[in-house]
Amino acid sequence: MLRKIRRAFAARYLFDNWYSLLIKYVFAKVGLKVKLKARIDGCIHEVTPEGFARLVSRYYRGLINDLECKDSKVFLNGVEVSNINEVIYSLEKWAEVFGWIYDSSCNCWTKDNIRFRYMRESILAIFEYGGWYEKIDVKDRVVVDVGAYIGDSAIYFASRGARKVVALEPHPGAYEEMLENIRLNSLENIIFPINAGLASRPGKILLEEVDVEATNVTYYKPNDRKGSIPAVTLQDLIKRFDLNNAILKMNCEGCEYDVILNDYEHVKTFDELIFQYHAFTTKIPVKLLLEKLSEGFTCEMLSDEKFYRKYGGNQKLHGLVKCTKNSRF
């Protein structure tokens, strides 16, 4: 509740008439038809209730530094937006606020010599928001990237100097997009993509028919039914690749529980782990993972207040953990 109050009062840093906008927003939430006319440096711009809430939330989370109006034009973080609601409902316009540009010569989004065929929310989360993988040093090391999606995290690791990235992604659409993004960045000799899921034992996982953008809420459970795809194990990967001094990253919507609890023998061969846990999917508390990992690792929860200010959520149900192998292990 206190966080909600703090977030609401962040409106005073964005709008001249923030107090009246808060009142009208409350009226709109209870079903009354009201118009929110925001005053920014003397300019008046109508904003939807949802747009108002998102702008305030993004400022509170540190994603917006400045909102100003000059000559009736609105500038967000110094980038002109034709409509104050535009940046809320358009992922592409939001990406432009962070400096991403759509380059027609490659038909891709680019920034700092990094390219992606399509703009995805996860690209901004990894490259712009901070807090996910910036606390691990991947330079000259091997990373096993489980849940590589469209290659955004793998490309991030490569841009940070990783010697090799083994990138697992089960969804065929996301996998094909990852291949395209690898080619766009000429990383074929660094990123090794595998169209498979990760499990504690050999077999297959059931692939649900979901769009590429919905894979972040889908846990592909082990299942041998028709339509399932291969599941590889850490043992398979260790045999196939040189994983000395390797880092294991997992963002696989729940497979981290199966792997850590049921294949700890191979988990402990990695020097570092960084993973997102999804207790809302598995219904298993994260403390079970931490108890198991404490046998050989020192772990820290990276899902602090700053993390949740940026990404939201409930720390009991979802968060980020970083573990380093103990020297005696």
N, C-alpha and C positions, 0 to 999 in steps of 0.2 A: 504494500500500500504506500509506504514512504517513497519507494522508487517511482511509483506512478505520479505521486504529487510533485516530486522533483522534476520528472520529465515534463509534466504539464506546465510548470513554471518556467521551463526553458523557453517558452514562447516569447517571453519578454525580451529575449536577445534577438529575435527575428522580426517582430512586428511592433509598430508604434502603438497600435491599439490592441495589444495582446490580451488585455483583461476582458474587453468586450467580446473578443473572438472566442475566448475560453467559455464564456457564458453561452454564447450562441452555439458553440460546439456541443455543449451539454444539452441544450434544447433540441438540437438535431439528433442526438443520440437517443432521445426519448420519443422521437417521431414527429416533432414539430417541423414545419417547413420554414426554414430560415435561410437567409443568404449570408455567407461569410465574406465580407469585403475587407480585405487586408490592406492596411496602410503601411507602406514601406518607403521610408525616406520621403514622405509626402505623396507618393504615388498610390493610387487605389487599384487593387487587382482582386477580382473575385476568386475565391479558392473553395473547392469542395470540402465538406467536412473530413472526408477521408484524406484528401490532399493536405489539409491543415495538420491532421494528426501525424501523418507520415513525415512532413517537414520538421515538425517539432521533435519527433522521435529520432530522426536522423541527426538533428543538431545535438540532441542529448547524447547520442552515441558517438559523437565526434566525427561524423561523416560530412557535416556541413560546417564550414568555418565562417562563411560570410554570405549574407543575402542583402543586396542593395538594389536601389533603383536610380538610374541616371537617364535623363531625357526620356522618361516614360518607358525605358527598357529595363528589364529585370536581369540581374547578374547573380548567378549562384556560384560561389567559389571562383569568381572572376569570369565565368563562362556565361555568355548571353543565352537566355531561354526566352522563346517567343511568348510562352504562356507559363504562368507559375505552376499550373497543374501538369504541364508537359513532362517535367522531369520525374514526376511521381508515377505516371502511368506508362512511361516509355523507358524500358531498360537501356535502349540505345542512347537516349538523351542523357540518362543518368551516367552512363559510361563516358560520355563526352565531358561531363563535369570533372572526371578524373583524368582527362587528357587522352582518352582513347579516340582514335580517328578511323573512320571507314575509308579504306584505300581502294579505289575502283580499279587500280592497276592489278591488284591481286584478289579483288572481291573478298576482302577480309578486314578484320579489325586489327589495328596495330598500335603499339606504343613501345618506345625504347627497343625497337627491333624485334619485338615479340609479336607473333601473329596468331590470330584465331579466325576460323572461317565464320563462325557465328558468335555473337555476344551472348554469354550466359551469366547468370547471377553468380555462379561459383567462381568465375574468373575474377570478378570484382572482390569477392570474399577473400580469395587467396592472394591476389596481387595488390589490392588496395586497402582493404579493411585492416589487415594486420591481425596477429594473434593466433593464427592457425599453425603455421609451420616455421615461423621466423626464429623460433628458439632452438632449432636444431642445426648444427653445422654439418652440411652435406658435402662440403668441398673435398674433391678427390675420393669420395666414398661411393659405395653402392647402396642404392635405395630400392627396397621392394615396396612398390606402391600398390596396395590392395584397395580396389575401388577407385581406379584411376579416372573414371568417367570419360570426359572428352579430351583427356590429356592435360588438363589445366595444372594439376598438381605436379605431374611428371615434368612438364615444361618449366614449371617454377623451380623444381629441384635442379634441372639441367642448367637453368639460368644462374643458379647459385653455385655452380661448379661441380655438381655430382659427376662422378666418373662414368656411372652406369645407372640406369633406372629400369627395373623390371616392372612393367605396368600391367596389372590385371584388371580387366573390365568385362563382366559377363553380358551386359546388354549389347546386342549386335549393332543397334543404331548408334549408341554412344561410342562403341568400339570403332565403327567406321569413321565417325567424326574425329576420333582420336588419331587414327591413321592419317587423315587429311591434315590435321593440325601438326603432326610430327613432320610431315613432308613440307608444310609451309615454313617450318622453322629449321629445316635441314638437320634434323636430329636423329636420323635413321641409325647412326652409329653409336648413339648414346642411349636412346630410349628403345627398349625391346618390348613391344606390346604382345599381350596374350589374351585371347578372347575366352576367358574362363573365370569361374569364381574360385574362392579359397574355402577349403573345408578341412576338418581334422582327419578325414579319411578319404581315400580315393572313391570316386563315384560321379554322381551328377547332381546338379541343382535345378530346381524348377524355375523356369523363366516365366514370369508373369508378363502379360501383354500390356505394357505401359509405354507411354511416350518417353522420349529421351529426357525431357525436363522433369519427369516424375520418378526417375530412378533413385533420387535422393531420399525417398520415403519407402523404398521397397527392399525387403530382405529376402534374398533368394535362398530358401531353405533347401537342404539336401533332399533330393527326391528323384527317383528313377522313372517317373511317369513319362509318357510320350511328350515331347516338346522340351524336355530338359536339356541342359548343356553340360559340358565337362566341368568337373571341379578338381582342381589340382591341390596338392598339399605342400606344406613348407619343405617336406622331405624331397618332393619332386623338384622344387626350385633349387634347393641346395645342391642336388646332384647335377642339375643342368647348368647352373651359373656359379661363378666364383663369388661367394657371398661373405668373404672374409672382411671383418670390420664393417659389417653391413647394418643398415637401419631398416626397421620394419615399420611402415606406415599403414594403418588400416582405417578406412572410412567406408565400411561395407554394410552399414545399416543393420548390424546385429551379428555378423559372422565372427566378430572379435570374441564373443562369448564362447562359441564353439571351438575356435582355434586356441585361445588361451587356456580354457578349462580342460580341453580334451587332447591337446597336442603340445603341452608345455615342454616336452622333451626337445622339440625343435624351435619353439619360441625362444628358449634360453640360449640358443646359439647366436642370437643377434646381440649386438653391443648396445643398441638403443631401440626403443619403441616409442612411437607416438600414435595415438589412436583416439578416435571418437567413440564413445560408448552410447548405446541406444537402448536404455532400459525401458523406454516406452514401447519399444518393439518386442523385446525379448521377455519383458516382465521379470527380469533378473536384476537385483541390485548391483551396482558397480562395486560395492565393497567385496563381493566374492572374487572379482577380478583382481582387486588390489591385494587381497589376502593371498591369492595364488602367486601373484607376481612378487610379493614381498620375500619369497623364498630365495630370490637371487637378484632382485632389482630394487633400486630406490626410485620411488615414483612420486611425482608431484602433480596435483590437479592444476591445470592451466585455466580452468573454467572459473575464473574469479569474477568479481563484480564488473571489471572492465570488459571481460569476454561477453558477459550477458548484456551489458549495455549495448554492445555492438550487434550481438546475434540473437539476443532474447533466449527464452527457454527456462527450464527448471533444472537446476544442477543435479537433482536426484534422478532425473530421467534422461538427461543428455548432457554431454560435456566432452572435454578434451583432457587427455592424460599423457604425460611424458615420463618415460622410465629409462634409467641408465643402469647398466649391469654393474653389480658390485665387483670390486677388484678381486675378492676372494672366491667369486663364483666360477 
